[in-house]
Amino acid sequence: MSAESKSTKLYWLYFLISLAGTIAFLFIKPEWFWVMLPFLFTSLVFAFDWV
């Protein structure tokens, strides 16, 4: 079997954008910050290539 190496740079960018959005929600609308959590954790999983 060959291990296929793929770049995860784009997923790390998505993670950083999601992190910024989550932090922004914490300051702007704290009761709604959880809306960003699925995007944050999904992009983190893809960035670590755990899929």
C-alpha positions in Angstrom: 0.0 0.0 0.0 1.2 3.5 -0.7 0.6 6.3 1.7 -0.9 9.3 -0.2 0.3 12.6 1.1 -2.1 15.5 0.8 -1.7 19.1 1.7 -3.8 20.3 4.6 -2.9 24.0 4.3 -6.3 25.0 3.1 -7.9 23.2 6.0 -5.7 25.0 8.5 -6.8 28.3 6.8 -10.4 27.2 7.3 -9.6 26.4 10.9 -8.1 29.8 11.6 -11.0 31.6 10.0 -13.4 29.5 12.1 -11.4 30.2 15.2 -11.6 34.0 14.5 -15.3 33.7 13.9 -15.8 31.8 17.1 -13.9 34.4 19.1 -15.8 37.2 17.4 -19.1 35.5 18.3 -17.9 35.3 21.9 -17.4 39.0 22.0 -20.4 40.1 19.9 -23.1 37.6 20.6 -21.9 35.3 23.4 -25.1 33.3 23.6 -24.7 32.3 19.9 -21.0 31.3 19.9 -21.9 27.6 19.8 -23.2 28.1 16.2 -19.5 28.3 15.1 -18.3 25.2 16.9 -19.3 22.7 14.3 -17.3 24.6 11.7 -14.3 25.0 14.1 -14.1 21.3 15.0 -14.8 20.0 11.6 -12.0 22.1 10.1 -9.7 21.0 12.9 -10.4 17.3 12.1 -9.7 17.9 8.4 -6.5 19.9 9.2 -5.1 17.1 11.3 -6.1 14.7 8.5 -8.1 12.4 10.9 -10.7 11.6 8.3 
